[in-house]
Amino acid sequence: MPLFAPGFEYYGNIGDITHPGPASQQEHLAGPVLTGAVSMAPYGKLKYEVGYLFGLTPSSGRSAIRWRLEYEIVF
C-alpha cells in the first residue's frame, strides 16, 4: 500500500574501518519505521519516512527519532 508501508532500519558507525575498536565504543541503532507516499497529481508526490530507533550499544544513546519529508515533482 503506497500510503503506509512498515519497515525496519539499522544504522551503524564503527569509526575507523582499519581499527574499529570494541563494539561497546561503536554507535549502532535499529528500530521500526513507517514510509509512504501521497499522490498530489498533477502537482507531484509527497513522501514521508518516520522511525523510532533504539540504541544497541552504550555509545549509541538510548533512542532516536528519525524523520524525513520530501516533495517530488517531475518536469
C-alpha positions as CSV (number, residue, x, y, z in Angstrom):
1,M,0.0,0.0,0.0
2,P,1.7,3.2,-1.1
3,L,0.2,5.4,1.7
4,F,1.5,3.2,4.6
5,A,4.4,0.7,4.5
6,P,6.1,-0.6,7.7
7,G,9.8,-1.5,7.7
8,F,12.9,-1.9,9.8
9,E,16.1,0.2,9.6
10,Y,19.6,-0.2,11.1
11,Y,22.4,2.4,11.3
12,G,25.9,1.8,12.5
13,N,29.1,3.8,12.9
14,I,32.3,1.8,13.6
15,G,34.7,4.7,13.2
16,D,38.0,3.9,11.5
17,I,37.4,0.8,9.3
18,T,41.1,-0.3,9.8
19,H,40.9,-0.1,13.6
20,P,37.2,-0.4,14.6
21,G,37.8,-0.9,18.3
22,P,35.4,-2.7,20.7
23,A,31.7,-3.0,19.8
24,S,30.8,-1.1,23.0
25,Q,32.5,2.0,21.7
26,Q,30.7,1.9,18.3
27,E,27.3,3.5,17.5
28,H,24.5,1.1,16.5
29,L,20.8,1.9,16.3
30,A,17.9,-0.1,15.0
31,G,14.1,0.1,15.0
32,P,10.8,0.2,13.2
33,V,9.9,2.7,10.5
34,L,6.9,3.8,8.5
35,T,7.2,5.1,5.0
36,G,4.6,6.2,2.5
37,A,3.7,8.5,-0.4
38,V,0.6,10.6,-1.2
39,S,-0.1,11.5,-4.8
40,M,-0.9,15.1,-5.4
41,A,-1.4,14.7,-9.1
42,P,-0.8,16.6,-11.3
43,Y,1.4,18.6,-8.8
44,G,3.7,15.8,-7.7
45,K,4.0,13.5,-4.8
46,L,4.6,13.9,-1.1
47,K,6.8,11.2,0.5
48,Y,7.5,10.6,4.2
49,E,9.6,8.4,6.5
50,V,9.4,8.3,10.3
51,G,11.0,5.8,12.7
52,Y,12.0,5.2,16.3
53,L,15.5,3.8,16.7
54,F,16.8,2.1,19.8
55,G,20.5,2.3,20.8
56,L,22.2,-1.1,20.8
57,T,25.4,-0.1,22.5
58,P,26.4,2.2,25.4
59,S,27.9,4.7,22.9
60,S,24.7,5.0,20.9
61,G,22.5,6.7,23.3
62,R,19.1,5.3,24.5
63,S,17.0,6.2,21.4
64,A,16.5,8.5,18.5
65,I,13.6,9.7,16.3
66,R,14.3,9.7,12.6
67,W,12.1,11.5,10.1
68,R,12.1,12.8,6.5
69,L,9.6,14.7,4.4
70,E,10.1,15.0,0.7
71,Y,8.1,16.7,-2.1
72,E,8.8,15.2,-5.5
73,I,7.7,16.8,-8.8
74,V,8.5,15.6,-12.3
75,F,9.1,18.1,-15.1
